[in-house]
Amino acid sequence: MKSILQNGSLFPVTELDEETRLADLEAALARGNHKGASEKLDLLMKLVTKDVIHGYAMALPLNKLLRIPGVVLAPVNIQAQNTINEFGEIIAKDRLTHDQSFDFSPESSVNSRVITEKLLPVRYGHCIRRIINWVVAARRKYPGVKIFACKVDYKSAFRRVHLAWKTALQTCTHLPEAEIAILALRLTFGGSPCPAEWSAISELANDLTTAIMQHPDWDPNHVDRCAGAALLSIHTIARPLSSHEPIPRETMAAIEKLLAEAGPEEVKIMLGWHLNFRTLIISLPFNKAKAWSTEISEILSEGKTKAKRLERNIGRFVNIGMILPYVHHFLARLRTLLKHAKKRKSAIPLPVPVQKDLKLMQKVIVRAQNGIDMNNLAYRMPNIVYRNDSCPFGLGGYDVRASGWRWIIPPELRFRATNNLLEHLANIVSIKLGLLDGSIKKGDCVLSMSDSIVSCSWLKKSNFDEEPDIQEDGTVKMDPLQAEVRAEVAREHALTMMENEICEYPQWFPGVQNVVADALSRDDDRDDETLTNLLLSHFPDQVSKVAREGAVTRGTHEDQDRAWKRFCQYTKSIGIHDDTYLDNFDRYQRIRIMCAFAQAMREGRFSGPAYETLVESTIRNAVSYVAATFRDNDRRNPTLDEDGELARLLSRQYRAYRNKDPPVKQQKAIPTIVIKELTRLQQTELQKATAQLAVGAFFFAMRSCEYLKVPQAEKRRTDILRLRNIRFFRNGVELPHSHPQLETAEVVSITFEKQKKDEKMDTVNQLASGDAILCPKYAWASLVKRIRSYPGTNDDTPVSTVLVNGRLTHVTSKILIDALEGAIEAVGNDRIGIQKGEIGTHSIRSGAAMAMYLGEVPVYTIMMLGRWSSDAFLRYIRKQ
């Protein structure tokens, strides 16, 4: 910064030979400016005049330009942008840009000649990441304290840094119509070294702000004082304004933005991102997402694009890549296309792989708009570790906690793929299997380890174009087909990780530490049990203690895992450290230990302070899960007596708990009059969506997790319905969702892909009821048309989706319950005998069962419509 202040900003560029410089100068004079500027001469003159008046540029006679030694000329353009006024309203803004990337001769522009190695690091380029890591750390340390953010902008930041004379000569432009040359005296909007130069100043201001806030004389207990620290820092660095300035000077802080945005808030738009410091969600603003996605659609429909348009979109993708790093997998082809596009004046056709990349980017934009949990973006310790390997004969990998997998390549397919590609596939398969069996959940952080440096790098960022494939022995192999396979695999992996909100870190480690995964990939002559025992015996240091002890296997449910952990805690608390499975105890002693564990659970020893006494059903389930873990690991059930029955001592203990427990509070069934009232009360988009879901779910007796966003504790094996699961038929012919008369369908058909009872692809049909309000066909048709009207939605969009305040969000179980309670109150609590708090997420399902039963619908029909595999629905049929 000292050098910039004393000597001005000096761009590190290679010198241009005099012959090329003069040829470029003549070409620039003959060409003029870009159309965006030359077609708006009045606006161009206005913007240039402002720069000259404020001392940001100097006007010179154009006919004298050739007499200035070393001068370089580049065209200007006018970029339409948005800013905000003092009221926070978005207003249009025109910015003068300096195209210092424009090459009149090959590689002759200023930006082409920049020596990037000599540029300072652009620290503020990591601003979003730094904010996210700080916020997550602050929330963990102070979970009950509000986090406020203040935002202070520099006014015309780049125009605050003056140029060294050598650099100023490289930043000249002209107005041929006015016969004026313009010599820039400050950083330009278009010079690639400018961000690095400005970073030297902004980073100092940031550090000074932090130092001020930590100073003992600065009172941190007043929020307004915290907000003022940045202003004081900017004021300190800048030269104070004088009342006798020789040329007009603006304040360093942007006053309009200061009035609109500087105040401390829990929700703030910063660097183009919407940050919510209460929910820890970062999202792309709706207007940006819509505009960006629309432009991609236009490019795809045209099948071609020009360089400027492509470059603009690549810049947007890089911006998203700060939050969703998988984007960087797919920028290489776009950049290659941009390089070719710059060499031609006309639009360049889009190759098929690029079209696929652009379609993926539209999905990425939707994901960014819906919001990303900051916890998944902050650096943290992985909670799941996979080690993977491959050889020409197979792939293998394992979760170091417990389980592994392997796949032997059929002989006819061997040696058709490089080992780098096989290693890459192994890394991805481990995560895919973890998601399928539930061992990887939303929000997890996965460490993917491999002894292949290349495959590790491919998980982060790679050029999947048809580039040479460098083998481990140093040989080079060119294979376009394998490049395409890598691209498809990486594209699918990126979508999977984003959709499941998984954080992933790749890590290389030496092959000598990867014997287990190596054996899984090649030892096809040994069965699973033999190989497992061999590896656990000879390489125990390469698996976790849990795996060595044969604890909870990969297929174990989350509740069973939790119960087993509590049992392990209990056994250690009573001095049993090395015999978790009670192998050294007889049957009677094991039963006594299980009774004691049940009592410890009853007393809430392993629960939070809100749970002083647990009910009998919770205790019985926990003990059953522990017993299941014993059986999964070839141990006897510790709760059974010699006759194979539940031990009498434990049975009596359960009965005593049950007798002391309060009666079970059943959720009451919702009558149809409440559903009708709910539809009558719909005013807002959210209320409309809630009513549509309530009617649609009622006719199919749905579980709440099938059509609502529910808390993790309420989730089952059932998948939420998506638009692709809803189909409509008229006269036996399926109507597409885009059909203008979708409501005229006669049948609505819903396919439940995965259900609690483990039955998959179960399809249930409902005919139109003929009722103007309570009609399944009309409810689902209205819902589908509403969601399809939202930008960025597709076949995979959940049926709970709703657009609120410009953002896609979801109807939750709490929203539905609140709406139902409001409808009940409107109908009259005493009229229907239901009070507030007596309904829940099961009330619609039980209401449907009750309605069908009262309507004398046959039992087998009720079971079919509600997808009950037994007469379990009868528990919903009761007096109320």
Salt bridges, closest charged atoms under 4 A:
GLU18 OE2 - ARG21 NH2 2.60
ASP51 OD2 - ARG159 NH2 2.94
ASP99 OD2 - HIS34 NE2 2.73
ASP99 OD2 - LYS308 NZ 3.45
GLU203 OE2 - ARG130 NH2 2.86
ASP217 OD2 - HIS215 ND1 3.78
ASP219 OD2 - HIS222 ND1 2.73
GLU245 OE2 - ARG239 NH1 3.29
GLU245 OE2 - ARG249 NH1 3.26
GLU261 OE2 - LYS151 NZ 3.35
GLU265 OE1 - LYS268 NZ 2.79
GLU266 OE1 - ARG278 NH2 2.90
GLU295 OE2 - ARG309 NE 3.00
GLU295 OE2 - ARG312 NH2 2.45
GLU295 OE1 - ARG316 NH1 2.67
GLU298 OE1 - ARG309 NH2 2.67
GLU302 OE1 - ARG309 NH1 3.29
GLU311 OE2 - LYS342 NZ 3.51
ASP357 OD2 - ARG333 NE 2.59
ASP357 OD1 - ARG491 NH2 2.70
ASP399 OD2 - ARG401 NH2 2.68
ASP437 OD2 - ARG554 NE 3.11
GLU467 OE2 - ARG486 NH2 3.50
ASP469 OD2 - ARG486 NH1 3.77
GLU488 OE2 - LYS356 NZ 2.98
GLU488 OE2 - ARG491 NH1 3.14
GLU492 OE2 - LYS432 NZ 3.33
GLU501 OE2 - ARG367 NH2 3.24
GLU501 OE2 - LYS442 NZ 3.57
GLU504 OE1 - HIS493 NE2 2.92
ASP518 OD1 - ARG522 NE 3.11
ASP523 OD2 - ARG526 NH1 3.29
ASP528 OD1 - ARG406 NH2 2.87
GLU549 OE2 - LYS545 NZ 3.98
GLU558 OE2 - ARG562 NH2 3.31
ASP559 OD1 - ARG562 NH1 2.87
ASP561 OD2 - LYS565 NZ 3.81
ASP583 OD1 - ARG635 NE 3.17
GLU603 OE1 - ARG605 NE 3.34
GLU616 OE2 - ARG620 NE 2.72
GLU616 OE2 - ARG658 NH1 3.28
ASP661 OD1 - ARG602 NH1 2.73
GLU677 OE2 - ARG680 NH2 2.42
GLU685 OE1 - LYS688 NZ 3.88
GLU706 OE2 - ARG703 NH1 3.02
GLU706 OE2 - ARG867 NH1 2.65
GLU734 OE1 - ARG727 NH1 3.90
GLU743 OE2 - LYS785 NZ 3.28
GLU753 OE2 - ARG724 NE 2.78
ASP758 OD1 - ARG717 NE 2.93
GLU759 OE1 - LYS757 NZ 3.20
ASP762 OD2 - LYS757 NZ 3.92
ASP771 OD2 - LYS676 NZ 3.88
ASP795 OD1 - ARG788 NH2 2.51
ASP796 OD1 - ARG724 NH1 2.35
ASP818 OD2 - LYS814 NZ 2.91
GLU838 OE1 - LYS668 NZ 3.20
